[in-house]
Amino acid sequence: MGCSQELSQFKRGTVIGCHLCNKSIHEISLLLNIPQSTVSGIITKWKQLGTTATQPQSKWG
């Protein structure tokens, strides 16, 4: 597996903008050169939380 890198807030916003313009996950993935799973995750998170900002990870303790 390769190293993952966090997307910029701008790129996350671009994903949502494309989604709102009725682009498919596949089209957004090709347009922005990011994996479909990432596109899907961003859209899902936006629908659930209303934001694309990264959330701090909870620590298991």
mmCIF file of the N, C-alpha and C atoms, coordinates in Angstrom:
data_MODEL
# 
_entry.id   MODEL 
# 
loop_
_atom_site.group_PDB 
_atom_site.id 
_atom_site.type_symbol 
_atom_site.label_atom_id 
_atom_site.label_alt_id 
_atom_site.label_comp_id 
_atom_site.label_asym_id 
_atom_site.label_entity_id 
_atom_site.label_seq_id 
_atom_site.pdbx_PDB_ins_code 
_atom_site.Cartn_x 
_atom_site.Cartn_y 
_atom_site.Cartn_z 
_atom_site.occupancy 
_atom_site.B_iso_or_equiv 
_atom_site.pdbx_formal_charge 
_atom_site.auth_seq_id 
_atom_site.auth_comp_id 
_atom_site.auth_asym_id 
_atom_site.auth_atom_id 
_atom_site.pdbx_PDB_model_num 
ATOM 1   N N  . MET A 1 1  ? 0.837   -1.180 0.000   1.00 0.00 ? 1  MET A N  1 
ATOM 2   C CA . MET A 1 1  ? 0.000   0.000  0.000   1.00 0.00 ? 1  MET A CA 1 
ATOM 3   C C  . MET A 1 1  ? 0.874   1.233  0.000   1.00 0.00 ? 1  MET A C  1 
ATOM 4   N N  . GLY A 1 2  ? 0.408   2.275  -0.666  1.00 0.00 ? 2  GLY A N  1 
ATOM 5   C CA . GLY A 1 2  ? 1.150   3.519  -0.720  1.00 0.00 ? 2  GLY A CA 1 
ATOM 6   C C  . GLY A 1 2  ? 0.839   4.406  0.460   1.00 0.00 ? 2  GLY A C  1 
ATOM 7   N N  . CYS A 1 3  ? 1.617   5.455  0.578   1.00 0.00 ? 3  CYS A N  1 
ATOM 8   C CA . CYS A 1 3  ? 1.393   6.423  1.640   1.00 0.00 ? 3  CYS A CA 1 
ATOM 9   C C  . CYS A 1 3  ? 0.163   7.259  1.320   1.00 0.00 ? 3  CYS A C  1 
ATOM 10  N N  . SER A 1 4  ? -0.641  7.501  2.332   1.00 0.00 ? 4  SER A N  1 
ATOM 11  C CA . SER A 1 4  ? -1.818  8.335  2.113   1.00 0.00 ? 4  SER A CA 1 
ATOM 12  C C  . SER A 1 4  ? -1.474  9.762  2.505   1.00 0.00 ? 4  SER A C  1 
ATOM 13  N N  . GLN A 1 5  ? -2.100  10.687 1.811   1.00 0.00 ? 5  GLN A N  1 
ATOM 14  C CA . GLN A 1 5  ? -1.863  12.081 2.085   1.00 0.00 ? 5  GLN A CA 1 
ATOM 15  C C  . GLN A 1 5  ? -3.210  12.765 2.197   1.00 0.00 ? 5  GLN A C  1 
ATOM 16  N N  . GLU A 1 6  ? -3.338  13.641 3.173   1.00 0.00 ? 6  GLU A N  1 
ATOM 17  C CA . GLU A 1 6  ? -4.603  14.329 3.374   1.00 0.00 ? 6  GLU A CA 1 
ATOM 18  C C  . GLU A 1 6  ? -4.836  15.326 2.242   1.00 0.00 ? 6  GLU A C  1 
ATOM 19  N N  . LEU A 1 7  ? -6.070  15.377 1.751   1.00 0.00 ? 7  LEU A N  1 
ATOM 20  C CA . LEU A 1 7  ? -6.405  16.332 0.697   1.00 0.00 ? 7  LEU A CA 1 
ATOM 21  C C  . LEU A 1 7  ? -6.578  17.721 1.288   1.00 0.00 ? 7  LEU A C  1 
ATOM 22  N N  . SER A 1 8  ? -6.261  18.720 0.488   1.00 0.00 ? 8  SER A N  1 
ATOM 23  C CA . SER A 1 8  ? -6.454  20.094 0.936   1.00 0.00 ? 8  SER A CA 1 
ATOM 24  C C  . SER A 1 8  ? -7.942  20.390 1.075   1.00 0.00 ? 8  SER A C  1 
ATOM 25  N N  . GLN A 1 9  ? -8.254  21.380 1.880   1.00 0.00 ? 9  GLN A N  1 
ATOM 26  C CA . GLN A 1 9  ? -9.640  21.789 2.058   1.00 0.00 ? 9  GLN A CA 1 
ATOM 27  C C  . GLN A 1 9  ? -10.228 22.232 0.719   1.00 0.00 ? 9  GLN A C  1 
ATOM 28  N N  . PHE A 1 10 ? -9.412  22.868 -0.107  1.00 0.00 ? 10 PHE A N  1 
ATOM 29  C CA . PHE A 1 10 ? -9.877  23.308 -1.425  1.00 0.00 ? 10 PHE A CA 1 
ATOM 30  C C  . PHE A 1 10 ? -10.307 22.119 -2.284  1.00 0.00 ? 10 PHE A C  1 
ATOM 31  N N  . LYS A 1 11 ? -9.479  21.070 -2.295  1.00 0.00 ? 11 LYS A N  1 
ATOM 32  C CA . LYS A 1 11 ? -9.793  19.907 -3.119  1.00 0.00 ? 11 LYS A CA 1 
ATOM 33  C C  . LYS A 1 11 ? -11.041 19.196 -2.601  1.00 0.00 ? 11 LYS A C  1 
ATOM 34  N N  . ARG A 1 12 ? -11.205 19.142 -1.274  1.00 0.00 ? 12 ARG A N  1 
ATOM 35  C CA . ARG A 1 12 ? -12.409 18.553 -0.697  1.00 0.00 ? 12 ARG A CA 1 
ATOM 36  C C  . ARG A 1 12 ? -13.642 19.359 -1.114  1.00 0.00 ? 12 ARG A C  1 
ATOM 37  N N  . GLY A 1 13 ? -13.516 20.674 -1.089  1.00 0.00 ? 13 GLY A N  1 
ATOM 38  C CA . GLY A 1 13 ? -14.617 21.534 -1.520  1.00 0.00 ? 13 GLY A CA 1 
ATOM 39  C C  . GLY A 1 13 ? -14.933 21.353 -2.991  1.00 0.00 ? 13 GLY A C  1 
ATOM 40  N N  . THR A 1 14 ? -13.894 21.118 -3.787  1.00 0.00 ? 14 THR A N  1 
ATOM 41  C CA . THR A 1 14 ? -14.086 20.877 -5.219  1.00 0.00 ? 14 THR A CA 1 
ATOM 42  C C  . THR A 1 14 ? -14.858 19.581 -5.445  1.00 0.00 ? 14 THR A C  1 
ATOM 43  N N  . VAL A 1 15 ? -14.577 18.570 -4.634  1.00 0.00 ? 15 VAL A N  1 
ATOM 44  C CA . VAL A 1 15 ? -15.311 17.306 -4.722  1.00 0.00 ? 15 VAL A CA 1 
ATOM 45  C C  . VAL A 1 15 ? -16.804 17.561 -4.468  1.00 0.00 ? 15 VAL A C  1 
ATOM 46  N N  . ILE A 1 16 ? -17.106 18.317 -3.422  1.00 0.00 ? 16 ILE A N  1 
ATOM 47  C CA . ILE A 1 16 ? -18.506 18.606 -3.088  1.00 0.00 ? 16 ILE A CA 1 
ATOM 48  C C  . ILE A 1 16 ? -19.154 19.451 -4.182  1.00 0.00 ? 16 ILE A C  1 
ATOM 49  N N  . GLY A 1 17 ? -18.422 20.414 -4.712  1.00 0.00 ? 17 GLY A N  1 
ATOM 50  C CA . GLY A 1 17 ? -18.954 21.229 -5.808  1.00 0.00 ? 17 GLY A CA 1 
ATOM 51  C C  . GLY A 1 17 ? -19.306 20.393 -7.020  1.00 0.00 ? 17 GLY A C  1 
ATOM 52  N N  . CYS A 1 18 ? -18.438 19.478 -7.365  1.00 0.00 ? 18 CYS A N  1 
ATOM 53  C CA . CYS A 1 18 ? -18.715 18.572 -8.492  1.00 0.00 ? 18 CYS A CA 1 
ATOM 54  C C  . CYS A 1 18 ? -19.919 17.694 -8.191  1.00 0.00 ? 18 CYS A C  1 
ATOM 55  N N  . HIS A 1 19 ? -20.000 17.213 -6.957  1.00 0.00 ? 19 HIS A N  1 
ATOM 56  C CA . HIS A 1 19 ? -21.136 16.381 -6.548  1.00 0.00 ? 19 HIS A CA 1 
ATOM 57  C C  . HIS A 1 19 ? -22.451 17.162 -6.688  1.00 0.00 ? 19 HIS A C  1 
ATOM 58  N N  . LEU A 1 20 ? -22.439 18.414 -6.265  1.00 0.00 ? 20 LEU A N  1 
ATOM 59  C CA . LEU A 1 20 ? -23.639 19.248 -6.357  1.00 0.00 ? 20 LEU A CA 1 
ATOM 60  C C  . LEU A 1 20 ? -24.002 19.573 -7.808  1.00 0.00 ? 20 LEU A C  1 
ATOM 61  N N  . CYS A 1 21 ? -23.044 19.464 -8.704  1.00 0.00 ? 21 CYS A N  1 
ATOM 62  C CA . CYS A 1 21 ? -23.298 19.663 -10.139 1.00 0.00 ? 21 CYS A CA 1 
ATOM 63  C C  . CYS A 1 21 ? -23.637 18.339 -10.830 1.00 0.00 ? 21 CYS A C  1 
ATOM 64  N N  . ASN A 1 22 ? -23.982 17.351 -10.022 1.00 0.00 ? 22 ASN A N  1 
ATOM 65  C CA . ASN A 1 22 ? -24.436 16.038 -10.512 1.00 0.00 ? 22 ASN A CA 1 
ATOM 66  C C  . ASN A 1 22 ? -23.382 15.241 -11.266 1.00 0.00 ? 22 ASN A C  1 
ATOM 67  N N  . LYS A 1 23 ? -22.114 15.438 -10.933 1.00 0.00 ? 23 LYS A N  1 
ATOM 68  C CA . LYS A 1 23 ? -21.058 14.594 -11.488 1.00 0.00 ? 23 LYS A CA 1 
ATOM 69  C C  . LYS A 1 23 ? -21.045 13.278 -10.712 1.00 0.00 ? 23 LYS A C  1 
ATOM 70  N N  . SER A 1 24 ? -20.746 12.187 -11.392 1.00 0.00 ? 24 SER A N  1 
ATOM 71  C CA . SER A 1 24 ? -20.670 10.895 -10.720 1.00 0.00 ? 24 SER A CA 1 
ATOM 72  C C  . SER A 1 24 ? -19.349 10.783 -9.948  1.00 0.00 ? 24 SER A C  1 
ATOM 73  N N  . ILE A 1 25 ? -19.301 9.836  -9.046  1.00 0.00 ? 25 ILE A N  1 
ATOM 74  C CA . ILE A 1 25 ? -18.076 9.602  -8.285  1.00 0.00 ? 25 ILE A CA 1 
ATOM 75  C C  . ILE A 1 25 ? -16.935 9.264  -9.240  1.00 0.00 ? 25 ILE A C  1 
ATOM 76  N N  . HIS A 1 26 ? -17.230 8.485  -10.261 1.00 0.00 ? 26 HIS A N  1 
ATOM 77  C CA . HIS A 1 26 ? -16.218 8.129  -11.256 1.00 0.00 ? 26 HIS A CA 1 
ATOM 78  C C  . HIS A 1 26 ? -15.709 9.372  -11.990 1.00 0.00 ? 26 HIS A C  1 
ATOM 79  N N  . GLU A 1 27 ? -16.617 10.242 -12.410 1.00 0.00 ? 27 GLU A N  1 
ATOM 80  C CA . GLU A 1 27 ? -16.213 11.464 -13.122 1.00 0.00 ? 27 GLU A CA 1 
ATOM 81  C C  . GLU A 1 27 ? -15.362 12.371 -12.231 1.00 0.00 ? 27 GLU A C  1 
ATOM 82  N N  . ILE A 1 28 ? -15.764 12.516 -10.968 1.00 0.00 ? 28 ILE A N  1 
ATOM 83  C CA . ILE A 1 28 ? -15.008 13.365 -10.036 1.00 0.00 ? 28 ILE A CA 1 
ATOM 84  C C  . ILE A 1 28 ? -13.616 12.782 -9.824  1.00 0.00 ? 28 ILE A C  1 
ATOM 85  N N  . SER A 1 29 ? -13.556 11.463 -9.671  1.00 0.00 ? 29 SER A N  1 
ATOM 86  C CA . SER A 1 29 ? -12.279 10.782 -9.473  1.00 0.00 ? 29 SER A CA 1 
ATOM 87  C C  . SER A 1 29 ? -11.326 11.039 -10.636 1.00 0.00 ? 29 SER A C  1 
ATOM 88  N N  . LEU A 1 30 ? -11.833 10.907 -11.845 1.00 0.00 ? 30 LEU A N  1 
ATOM 89  C CA . LEU A 1 30 ? -10.996 11.142 -13.024 1.00 0.00 ? 30 LEU A CA 1 
ATOM 90  C C  . LEU A 1 30 ? -10.585 12.603 -13.145 1.00 0.00 ? 30 LEU A C  1 
ATOM 91  N N  . LEU A 1 31 ? -11.523 13.490 -12.897 1.00 0.00 ? 31 LEU A N  1 
ATOM 92  C CA . LEU A 1 31 ? -11.272 14.926 -13.030 1.00 0.00 ? 31 LEU A CA 1 
ATOM 93  C C  . LEU A 1 31 ? -10.202 15.415 -12.058 1.00 0.00 ? 31 LEU A C  1 
ATOM 94  N N  . LEU A 1 32 ? -10.272 14.943 -10.815 1.00 0.00 ? 32 LEU A N  1 
ATOM 95  C CA . LEU A 1 32 ? -9.364  15.428 -9.770  1.00 0.00 ? 32 LEU A CA 1 
ATOM 96  C C  . LEU A 1 32 ? -8.185  14.497 -9.496  1.00 0.00 ? 32 LEU A C  1 
ATOM 97  N N  . ASN A 1 33 ? -8.172  13.355 -10.209 1.00 0.00 ? 33 ASN A N  1 
ATOM 98  C CA . ASN A 1 33 ? -7.090  12.382 -10.061 1.00 0.00 ? 33 ASN A CA 1 
ATOM 99  C C  . ASN A 1 33 ? -6.926  11.900 -8.615  1.00 0.00 ? 33 ASN A C  1 
ATOM 100 N N  . ILE A 1 34 ? -8.055  11.522 -8.026  1.00 0.00 ? 34 ILE A N  1 
ATOM 101 C CA . ILE A 1 34 ? -8.048  10.938 -6.684  1.00 0.00 ? 34 ILE A CA 1 
ATOM 102 C C  . ILE A 1 34 ? -8.896  9.669  -6.719  1.00 0.00 ? 34 ILE A C  1 
ATOM 103 N N  . PRO A 1 35 ? -8.644  8.729  -5.817  1.00 0.00 ? 35 PRO A N  1 
ATOM 104 C CA . PRO A 1 35 ? -9.377  7.458  -5.840  1.00 0.00 ? 35 PRO A CA 1 
ATOM 105 C C  . PRO A 1 35 ? -10.885 7.637  -5.621  1.00 0.00 ? 35 PRO A C  1 
ATOM 106 N N  . GLN A 1 36 ? -11.664 6.758  -6.239  1.00 0.00 ? 36 GLN A N  1 
ATOM 107 C CA . GLN A 1 36 ? -13.116 6.807  -6.078  1.00 0.00 ? 36 GLN A CA 1 
ATOM 108 C C  . GLN A 1 36 ? -13.504 6.612  -4.616  1.00 0.00 ? 36 GLN A C  1 
ATOM 109 N N  . SER A 1 37 ? -12.766 5.800  -3.899  1.00 0.00 ? 37 SER A N  1 
ATOM 110 C CA . SER A 1 37 ? -13.077 5.569  -2.487  1.00 0.00 ? 37 SER A CA 1 
ATOM 111 C C  . SER A 1 37 ? -12.925 6.858  -1.675  1.00 0.00 ? 37 SER A C  1 
ATOM 112 N N  . THR A 1 38 ? -11.946 7.674  -2.044  1.00 0.00 ? 38 THR A N  1 
ATOM 113 C CA . THR A 1 38 ? -11.737 8.949  -1.362  1.00 0.00 ? 38 THR A CA 1 
ATOM 114 C C  . THR A 1 38 ? -12.880 9.906  -1.672  1.00 0.00 ? 38 THR A C  1 
ATOM 115 N N  . VAL A 1 39 ? -13.270 9.964  -2.937  1.00 0.00 ? 39 VAL A N  1 
ATOM 116 C CA . VAL A 1 39 ? -14.386 10.812 -3.352  1.00 0.00 ? 39 VAL A CA 1 
ATOM 117 C C  . VAL A 1 39 ? -15.647 10.404 -2.595  1.00 0.00 ? 39 VAL A C  1 
ATOM 118 N N  . SER A 1 40 ? -15.924 9.113  -2.575  1.00 0.00 ? 40 SER A N  1 
ATOM 119 C CA . SER A 1 40 ? -17.103 8.601  -1.888  1.00 0.00 ? 40 SER A CA 1 
ATOM 120 C C  . SER A 1 40 ? -17.074 8.946  -0.401  1.00 0.00 ? 40 SER A C  1 
ATOM 121 N N  . GLY A 1 41 ? -15.911 8.787  0.208   1.00 0.00 ? 41 GLY A N  1 
ATOM 122 C CA . GLY A 1 41 ? -15.764 9.093  1.634   1.00 0.00 ? 41 GLY A CA 1 
ATOM 123 C C  . GLY A 1 41 ? -16.006 10.556 1.944   1.00 0.00 ? 41 GLY A C  1 
ATOM 124 N N  . ILE A 1 42 ? -15.509 11.434 1.092   1.00 0.00 ? 42 ILE A N  1 
ATOM 125 C CA . ILE A 1 42 ? -15.697 12.866 1.293   1.00 0.00 ? 42 ILE A CA 1 
ATOM 126 C C  . ILE A 1 42 ? -17.176 13.228 1.190   1.00 0.00 ? 42 ILE A C  1 
ATOM 127 N N  . ILE A 1 43 ? -17.843 12.688 0.175   1.00 0.00 ? 43 ILE A N  1 
ATOM 128 C CA . ILE A 1 43 ? -19.266 12.980 -0.026  1.00 0.00 ? 43 ILE A CA 1 
ATOM 129 C C  . ILE A 1 43 ? -20.095 12.436 1.142   1.00 0.00 ? 43 ILE A C  1 
ATOM 130 N N  . THR A 1 44 ? -19.804 11.218 1.571   1.00 0.00 ? 44 THR A N  1 
ATOM 131 C CA . THR A 1 44 ? -20.525 10.607 2.690   1.00 0.00 ? 44 THR A CA 1 
ATOM 132 C C  . THR A 1 44 ? -20.348 11.429 3.955   1.00 0.00 ? 44 THR A C  1 
ATOM 133 N N  . LYS A 1 45 ? -19.120 11.819 4.243   1.00 0.00 ? 45 LYS A N  1 
ATOM 134 C CA . LYS A 1 45 ? -18.835 12.611 5.431   1.00 0.00 ? 45 LYS A CA 1 
ATOM 135 C C  . LYS A 1 45 ? -19.565 13.950 5.375   1.00 0.00 ? 45 LYS A C  1 
ATOM 136 N N  . TRP A 1 46 ? -19.572 14.560 4.215   1.00 0.00 ? 46 TRP A N  1 
ATOM 137 C CA . TRP A 1 46 ? -20.248 15.843 4.041   1.00 0.00 ? 46 TRP A CA 1 
ATOM 138 C C  . TRP A 1 46 ? -21.757 15.703 4.284   1.00 0.00 ? 46 TRP A C  1 
ATOM 139 N N  . LYS A 1 47 ? -22.338 14.629 3.783   1.00 0.00 ? 47 LYS A N  1 
ATOM 140 C CA . LYS A 1 47 ? -23.774 14.397 3.988   1.00 0.00 ? 47 LYS A CA 1 
ATOM 141 C C  . LYS A 1 47 ? -24.094 14.142 5.463   1.00 0.00 ? 47 LYS A C  1 
ATOM 142 N N  . GLN A 1 48 ? -23.239 13.436 6.167   1.00 0.00 ? 48 GLN A N  1 
ATOM 143 C CA . GLN A 1 48 ? -23.486 13.093 7.568   1.00 0.00 ? 48 GLN A CA 1 
ATOM 144 C C  . GLN A 1 48 ? -23.189 14.240 8.522   1.00 0.00 ? 48 GLN A C  1 
ATOM 145 N N  . LEU A 1 49 ? -22.077 14.934 8.279   1.00 0.00 ? 49 LEU A N  1 
ATOM 146 C CA . LEU A 1 49 ? -21.615 15.946 9.229   1.00 0.00 ? 49 LEU A CA 1 
ATOM 147 C C  . LEU A 1 49 ? -21.810 17.384 8.755   1.00 0.00 ? 49 LEU A C  1 
ATOM 148 N N  . GLY A 1 50 ? -22.067 17.546 7.466   1.00 0.00 ? 50 GLY A N  1 
ATOM 149 C CA . GLY A 1 50 ? -22.238 18.893 6.931   1.00 0.00 ? 50 GLY A CA 1 
ATOM 150 C C  . GLY A 1 50 ? -20.932 19.644 6.753   1.00 0.00 ? 50 GLY A C  1 
ATOM 151 N N  . THR A 1 51 ? -19.817 18.920 6.814   1.00 0.00 ? 51 THR A N  1 
ATOM 152 C CA . THR A 1 51 ? -18.507 19.548 6.659   1.00 0.00 ? 51 THR A CA 1 
ATOM 153 C C  . THR A 1 51 ? -17.546 18.567 5.997   1.00 0.00 ? 51 THR A C  1 
ATOM 154 N N  . THR A 1 52 ? -16.508 19.123 5.387   1.00 0.00 ? 52 THR A N  1 
ATOM 155 C CA . THR A 1 52 ? -15.459 18.265 4.838   1.00 0.00 ? 52 THR A CA 1 
ATOM 156 C C  . THR A 1 52 ? -14.181 18.395 5.657   1.00 0.00 ? 52 THR A C  1 
ATOM 157 N N  . ALA A 1 53 ? -14.222 19.205 6.707   1.00 0.00 ? 53 ALA A N  1 
ATOM 158 C CA . ALA A 1 53 ? -13.040 19.402 7.548   1.00 0.00 ? 53 ALA A CA 1 
ATOM 159 C C  . ALA A 1 53 ? -12.663 18.097 8.235   1.00 0.00 ? 53 ALA A C  1 
ATOM 160 N N  . THR A 1 54 ? -11.386 17.901 8.415   1.00 0.00 ? 54 THR A N  1 
ATOM 161 C CA . THR A 1 54 ? -10.926 16.694 9.097   1.00 0.00 ? 54 THR A CA 1 
ATOM 162 C C  . THR A 1 54 ? -11.269 16.797 10.572  1.00 0.00 ? 54 THR A C  1 
ATOM 163 N N  . GLN A 1 55 ? -11.659 15.690 11.140  1.00 0.00 ? 55 GLN A N  1 
ATOM 164 C CA . GLN A 1 55 ? -12.018 15.614 12.554  1.00 0.00 ? 55 GLN A CA 1 
ATOM 165 C C  . GLN A 1 55 ? -10.872 14.930 13.298  1.00 0.00 ? 55 GLN A C  1 
ATOM 166 N N  . PRO A 1 56 ? -10.604 15.358 14.520  1.00 0.00 ? 56 PRO A N  1 
ATOM 167 C CA . PRO A 1 56 ? -9.554  14.670 15.289  1.00 0.00 ? 56 PRO A CA 1 
ATOM 168 C C  . PRO A 1 56 ? -9.962  13.231 15.548  1.00 0.00 ? 56 PRO A C  1 
ATOM 169 N N  . GLN A 1 57 ? -8.984  12.335 15.455  1.00 0.00 ? 57 GLN A N  1 
ATOM 170 C CA . GLN A 1 57 ? -9.266  10.928 15.692  1.00 0.00 ? 57 GLN A CA 1 
ATOM 171 C C  . GLN A 1 57 ? -9.368  10.671 17.182  1.00 0.00 ? 57 GLN A C  1 
ATOM 172 N N  . SER A 1 58 ? -10.332 9.850  17.565  1.00 0.00 ? 58 SER A N  1 
ATOM 173 C CA . SER A 1 58 ? -10.468 9.518  18.975  1.00 0.00 ? 58 SER A CA 1 
ATOM 174 C C  . SER A 1 58 ? -9.411  8.472  19.341  1.00 0.00 ? 58 SER A C  1 
ATOM 175 N N  . LYS A 1 59 ? -8.953  8.545  20.558  1.00 0.00 ? 59 LYS A N  1 
ATOM 176 C CA . LYS A 1 59 ? -7.949  7.588  21.029  1.00 0.00 ? 59 LYS A CA 1 
ATOM 177 C C  . LYS A 1 59 ? -8.634  6.552  21.901  1.00 0.00 ? 59 LYS A C  1 
ATOM 178 N N  . TRP A 1 60 ? -8.273  5.309  21.660  1.00 0.00 ? 60 TRP A N  1 
ATOM 179 C CA . TRP A 1 60 ? -8.843  4.226  22.438  1.00 0.00 ? 60 TRP A CA 1 
ATOM 180 C C  . TRP A 1 60 ? -8.083  4.149  23.757  1.00 0.00 ? 60 TRP A C  1 
ATOM 181 N N  . GLY A 1 61 ? -8.764  4.218  24.839  1.00 0.00 ? 61 GLY A N  1 
ATOM 182 C CA . GLY A 1 61 ? -8.032  4.248  26.072  1.00 0.00 ? 61 GLY A CA 1 
ATOM 183 C C  . GLY A 1 61 ? -8.623  3.489  27.123  1.00 0.00 ? 61 GLY A C  1 
# 
